[in-house]
Amino acid sequence: MNAALFFPLIGAVVLLAILGALLLLGKTRRMERITPLAGLAFGFVLAGLLFGGTSRWIGDGLMGTGMLIALVDIIRNLKRPV
């Protein structure tokens, strides 16, 4: 098994594990809606994954931007009163 098949296979297994955990915990736990800033960060990370194959600089820049936006969203949510 070469690396070109190994890494997508591991990614699929991890994705299925996360989906299974969400399905099990979703029934017992109240889910919160995603914030617009988190959605924007997710979009940047996905764009970075999609454009990473054509230009590494563009892909890494988009992923880095998405992670920075996600970090800002996390900090904003920590400061918000419960």
C-alpha positions as protocol buffer text, in pm:
chain_id: "A"
residue {
  index: 1
  type: MET
  ca { x: 0 y: 0 z: 0 }
}
residue {
  index: 2
  type: ASN
  ca { x: 159 y: 326 z: -112 }
}
residue {
  index: 3
  type: ALA
  ca { x: 123 y: 671 z: 45 }
}
residue {
  index: 4
  type: ALA
  ca { x: -116 y: 793 z: -225 }
}
residue {
  index: 5
  type: LEU
  ca { x: -374 y: 542 z: -101 }
}
residue {
  index: 6
  type: PHE
  ca { x: -276 y: 529 z: 265 }
}
residue {
  index: 7
  type: PHE
  ca { x: -342 y: 894 z: 364 }
}
residue {
  index: 8
  type: PRO
  ca { x: -689 y: 925 z: 206 }
}
residue {
  index: 9
  type: LEU
  ca { x: -781 y: 593 z: 368 }
}
residue {
  index: 10
  type: ILE
  ca { x: -675 y: 723 z: 712 }
}
residue {
  index: 11
  type: GLY
  ca { x: -866 y: 1046 z: 646 }
}
residue {
  index: 12
  type: ALA
  ca { x: -1182 y: 852 z: 563 }
}
residue {
  index: 13
  type: VAL
  ca { x: -1151 y: 639 z: 878 }
}
residue {
  index: 14
  type: VAL
  ca { x: -1102 y: 948 z: 1096 }
}
residue {
  index: 15
  type: LEU
  ca { x: -1398 y: 1120 z: 930 }
}
residue {
  index: 16
  type: LEU
  ca { x: -1620 y: 817 z: 995 }
}
residue {
  index: 17
  type: ALA
  ca { x: -1505 y: 806 z: 1358 }
}
residue {
  index: 18
  type: ILE
  ca { x: -1591 y: 1174 z: 1404 }
}
residue {
  index: 19
  type: LEU
  ca { x: -1929 y: 1123 z: 1239 }
}
residue {
  index: 20
  type: GLY
  ca { x: -2003 y: 827 z: 1467 }
}
residue {
  index: 21
  type: ALA
  ca { x: -1907 y: 1026 z: 1776 }
}
residue {
  index: 22
  type: LEU
  ca { x: -2127 y: 1316 z: 1667 }
}
residue {
  index: 23
  type: LEU
  ca { x: -2422 y: 1087 z: 1609 }
}
residue {
  index: 24
  type: LEU
  ca { x: -2382 y: 925 z: 1952 }
}
residue {
  index: 25
  type: LEU
  ca { x: -2326 y: 1252 z: 2139 }
}
residue {
  index: 26
  type: GLY
  ca { x: -2581 y: 1450 z: 1940 }
}
residue {
  index: 27
  type: LYS
  ca { x: -2873 y: 1274 z: 2104 }
}
residue {
  index: 28
  type: THR
  ca { x: -2756 y: 1342 z: 2457 }
}
residue {
  index: 29
  type: ARG
  ca { x: -2602 y: 1685 z: 2412 }
}
residue {
  index: 30
  type: ARG
  ca { x: -2748 y: 2012 z: 2291 }
}
residue {
  index: 31
  type: MET
  ca { x: -2571 y: 2123 z: 1974 }
}
residue {
  index: 32
  type: GLU
  ca { x: -2486 y: 2487 z: 1926 }
}
residue {
  index: 33
  type: ARG
  ca { x: -2519 y: 2659 z: 1592 }
}
residue {
  index: 34
  type: ILE
  ca { x: -2203 y: 2748 z: 1406 }
}
residue {
  index: 35
  type: THR
  ca { x: -2110 y: 3115 z: 1412 }
}
residue {
  index: 36
  type: PRO
  ca { x: -2070 y: 3307 z: 1086 }
}
residue {
  index: 37
  type: LEU
  ca { x: -1702 y: 3362 z: 1165 }
}
residue {
  index: 38
  type: ALA
  ca { x: -1649 y: 2989 z: 1214 }
}
residue {
  index: 39
  type: GLY
  ca { x: -1826 y: 2922 z: 884 }
}
residue {
  index: 40
  type: LEU
  ca { x: -1596 y: 3168 z: 709 }
}
residue {
  index: 41
  type: ALA
  ca { x: -1292 y: 2999 z: 865 }
}
residue {
  index: 42
  type: PHE
  ca { x: -1418 y: 2660 z: 752 }
}
residue {
  index: 43
  type: GLY
  ca { x: -1463 y: 2794 z: 399 }
}
residue {
  index: 44
  type: PHE
  ca { x: -1106 y: 2926 z: 391 }
}
residue {
  index: 45
  type: VAL
  ca { x: -967 y: 2593 z: 511 }
}
residue {
  index: 46
  type: LEU
  ca { x: -1168 y: 2403 z: 248 }
}
residue {
  index: 47
  type: ALA
  ca { x: -1052 y: 2645 z: -21 }
}
residue {
  index: 48
  type: GLY
  ca { x: -696 y: 2592 z: 96 }
}
residue {
  index: 49
  type: LEU
  ca { x: -739 y: 2217 z: 60 }
}
residue {
  index: 50
  type: LEU
  ca { x: -892 y: 2253 z: -285 }
}
residue {
  index: 51
  type: PHE
  ca { x: -635 y: 2500 z: -419 }
}
residue {
  index: 52
  type: GLY
  ca { x: -338 y: 2339 z: -244 }
}
residue {
  index: 53
  type: GLY
  ca { x: -275 y: 2109 z: -538 }
}
residue {
  index: 54
  type: THR
  ca { x: -245 y: 2389 z: -794 }
}
residue {
  index: 55
  type: SER
  ca { x: -33 y: 2632 z: -596 }
}
residue {
  index: 56
  type: ARG
  ca { x: 116 y: 2552 z: -261 }
}
residue {
  index: 57
  type: TRP
  ca { x: 150 y: 2919 z: -162 }
}
residue {
  index: 58
  type: ILE
  ca { x: -216 y: 2989 z: -230 }
}
residue {
  index: 59
  type: GLY
  ca { x: -333 y: 2673 z: -53 }
}
residue {
  index: 60
  type: ASP
  ca { x: -118 y: 2731 z: 255 }
}
residue {
  index: 61
  type: GLY
  ca { x: -217 y: 3097 z: 267 }
}
residue {
  index: 62
  type: LEU
  ca { x: -586 y: 3016 z: 255 }
}
residue {
  index: 63
  type: MET
  ca { x: -550 y: 2748 z: 523 }
}
residue {
  index: 64
  type: GLY
  ca { x: -349 y: 2983 z: 744 }
}
residue {
  index: 65
  type: THR
  ca { x: -611 y: 3254 z: 702 }
}
residue {
  index: 66
  type: GLY
  ca { x: -883 y: 3006 z: 796 }
}
residue {
  index: 67
  type: MET
  ca { x: -696 y: 2900 z: 1108 }
}
residue {
  index: 68
  type: LEU
  ca { x: -643 y: 3262 z: 1213 }
}
residue {
  index: 69
  type: ILE
  ca { x: -1012 y: 3339 z: 1167 }
}
residue {
  index: 70
  type: ALA
  ca { x: -1102 y: 3027 z: 1368 }
}
residue {
  index: 71
  type: LEU
  ca { x: -866 y: 3138 z: 1645 }
}
residue {
  index: 72
  type: VAL
  ca { x: -1030 y: 3482 z: 1654 }
}
residue {
  index: 73
  type: ASP
  ca { x: -1371 y: 3314 z: 1674 }
}
residue {
  index: 74
  type: ILE
  ca { x: -1257 y: 3092 z: 1962 }
}
residue {
  index: 75
  type: ILE
  ca { x: -1122 y: 3391 z: 2154 }
}
residue {
  index: 76
  type: ARG
  ca { x: -1444 y: 3588 z: 2095 }
}
residue {
  index: 77
  type: ASN
  ca { x: -1655 y: 3297 z: 2220 }
}
residue {
  index: 78
  type: LEU
  ca { x: -1440 y: 3257 z: 2534 }
}
residue {
  index: 79
  type: LYS
  ca { x: -1496 y: 3621 z: 2629 }
}
residue {
  index: 80
  type: ARG
  ca { x: -1875 y: 3601 z: 2575 }
}
residue {
  index: 81
  type: PRO
  ca { x: -2070 y: 3558 z: 2899 }
}
residue {
  index: 82
  type: VAL
  ca { x: -2260 y: 3233 z: 2938 }
}
